[in-house]
Amino acid sequence: MLKEADSPTQGWEVYANRQQFHNDEGITLIAEATKLAAQGKLQEGVGLPQSSLFYALQDFARSCMEGAEVATSVEAGLRSTVVGILANRAIRRGEPVEVTQEALSAG
């Protein structure tokens, strides 16, 4: 999760793991972070040992070299992109934007 630079810090963020993503720092949400923090495990580097880009490229290379199933399909990528674009449109217009099944399956 990447936050806007001027957004206020919320209490739960103290327990959030941070990782670099290109030129930004993002928050990696970890299940039961409060419990892990109480056990002192967040200081041990809880989170992914590699960047998210590493895992994406690893999955892509595996599908190319081994013929393995891709981790995310083109269709899933389309749906994610459409939802992101429509969410941005809603924010810019300041009003709800309907996400239709037609938009999610357009080619």
C-alpha positions in Angstrom: 0.0 0.0 0.0 1.5 3.3 -1.0 0.2 6.4 0.9 0.1 10.0 -0.3 3.0 12.0 1.1 0.9 14.4 3.1 -1.6 11.9 4.6 -1.6 11.6 8.4 0.0 8.6 10.0 -2.6 6.3 11.7 -1.9 4.2 14.8 -1.8 0.8 13.1 1.0 2.0 10.8 3.5 1.8 13.6 3.3 -2.0 13.3 3.4 -2.0 9.5 6.4 -3.5 7.6 7.7 -1.2 4.9 9.3 -2.2 1.6 10.8 -0.2 -1.3 8.8 -0.2 -4.5 10.7 1.6 -7.2 11.3 5.1 -5.8 8.6 4.9 -3.1 8.2 3.1 0.2 5.1 1.0 0.6 3.4 -0.6 3.6 3.1 -4.4 3.5 0.1 -5.4 5.6 0.9 -8.4 7.8 -1.8 -10.5 9.4 -1.8 -10.3 13.2 0.9 -7.6 13.2 -0.2 -6.4 16.7 0.3 -9.8 18.1 3.7 -10.2 16.4 4.8 -6.8 17.7 3.9 -7.8 21.2 6.1 -10.9 20.8 8.9 -8.8 19.4 8.9 -10.5 16.1 8.5 -7.4 13.9 12.0 -6.4 14.8 13.2 -9.7 13.4 12.2 -8.6 9.9 8.8 -10.1 9.4 7.7 -9.7 5.8 8.8 -10.8 2.4 12.6 -11.3 2.1 12.5 -10.1 -1.5 10.8 -7.2 -3.3 7.4 -7.6 -4.9 9.1 -7.1 -8.3 11.4 -10.1 -7.6 8.4 -12.4 -7.1 6.6 -11.1 -10.2 9.7 -11.6 -12.4 10.3 -15.0 -10.8 6.8 -16.2 -11.6 7.0 -14.8 -15.1 10.4 -16.6 -15.7 9.1 -19.8 -14.3 6.1 -19.7 -16.7 8.4 -19.1 -19.6 11.0 -21.6 -18.8 9.0 -24.4 -17.3 5.6 -23.9 -19.0 4.1 -23.3 -15.5 0.7 -21.7 -15.1 1.0 -17.9 -14.9 0.3 -16.6 -11.4 -2.0 -13.9 -12.8 -4.0 -14.0 -16.0 -4.5 -11.3 -18.5 -8.1 -11.2 -17.5 -7.2 -10.6 -13.9 -4.9 -7.8 -15.0 -7.6 -6.3 -17.1 -10.1 -6.3 -14.1 -7.5 -4.8 -11.8 -6.6 -2.1 -14.2 -10.3 -1.2 -14.9 -11.1 -1.0 -11.2 -8.0 1.2 -10.7 -9.0 3.6 -13.5 -12.6 3.8 -12.3 -11.5 4.4 -8.7 -9.3 7.2 -10.0 -12.2 8.7 -12.0 -14.5 8.6 -8.9 -11.9 10.4 -6.9 -11.3 13.1 -9.5 -15.0 13.6 -10.1 -15.9 13.4 -6.4 -18.8 11.0 -7.1 -19.5 7.3 -7.3 -18.6 5.5 -10.5 -20.4 2.2 -11.3 -18.2 -0.8 -12.1 -20.1 -2.8 -14.6 -19.6 -6.4 -15.7 -19.2 -5.1 -19.2 -16.2 -2.9 -18.2 -14.6 -5.8 -16.4 -14.7 -8.0 -19.4 -14.0 -5.6 -22.3 -11.1 -6.3 -24.5 
